[in-house]
């Protein structure tokens, strides 16, 4: 899964949803189900990491002088 680093959050979620649908059907051979599950876990981690990164970005606003400061709605 080398394209993960370039995959967008939306692309990863779409693939994850497709995997969940396949697994929910219940007619997937065990070996294939395990491979889908492993791929789903990787995609889930990718989405989680991207969300954490965005969360951290939203916690701070960049001042004109380049200093990161906690975001305060009153200052906006």
C-alpha positions in Angstrom: 0.0 0.0 0.0 2.7 2.5 -1.1 0.1 5.1 -2.3 -1.1 5.6 1.3 1.1 8.5 1.9 -0.5 10.3 -1.1 -4.0 9.1 -0.4 -6.5 11.7 0.7 -8.7 11.2 3.8 -11.7 10.9 1.5 -10.1 8.3 -0.7 -9.1 6.2 2.4 -12.6 6.5 3.8 -14.2 5.4 0.5 -11.9 2.3 0.4 -12.6 1.6 4.0 -16.3 1.7 3.5 -16.0 -0.7 0.5 -14.0 -3.1 2.7 -16.7 -2.9 5.4 -19.4 -3.6 2.9 -17.6 -6.7 1.6 -17.0 -8.0 5.1 -20.6 -7.4 6.1 -21.9 -9.5 3.2 -20.4 -12.5 5.0 -19.6 -14.6 1.9 -15.9 -13.8 1.8 -13.5 -16.7 2.3 -11.5 -16.5 5.6 -8.1 -15.8 4.0 -9.6 -13.0 1.9 -11.6 -11.6 4.9 -8.3 -11.5 7.0 -6.6 -9.6 4.2 -9.5 -7.1 3.9 -9.5 -6.7 7.7 -5.7 -5.9 7.7 -6.1 -3.5 4.8 -9.0 -1.9 6.7 -6.9 -1.5 9.8 -4.2 0.3 7.8 -6.8 2.6 6.2 -8.3 3.3 9.6 -5.0 4.2 11.1 -4.3 6.5 8.1 -7.6 8.3 8.6 -7.0 8.6 12.3 -3.5 10.0 11.8 -4.8 12.5 9.2 -7.6 13.6 11.6 -5.1 14.0 14.4 -2.9 16.2 12.2 -5.8 18.4 11.2 -6.9 18.6 14.8 -3.5 19.9 15.8 -3.6 22.4 13.0 -6.9 23.7 14.2 -5.7 24.1 17.8 -3.3 26.8 16.7 -3.4 29.8 14.5 -0.3 31.1 12.7 0.5 34.7 13.6 2.1 37.1 11.1 5.4 36.7 12.8 5.3 33.0 12.4 4.7 32.2 16.1 2.1 29.5 16.8 -0.4 30.4 19.5 -3.5 28.6 20.9 -6.6 29.5 18.9 -9.1 31.7 20.7 -12.4 32.5 19.0 -12.4 36.0 20.7 -9.2 36.9 18.8 -10.5 35.9 15.4 
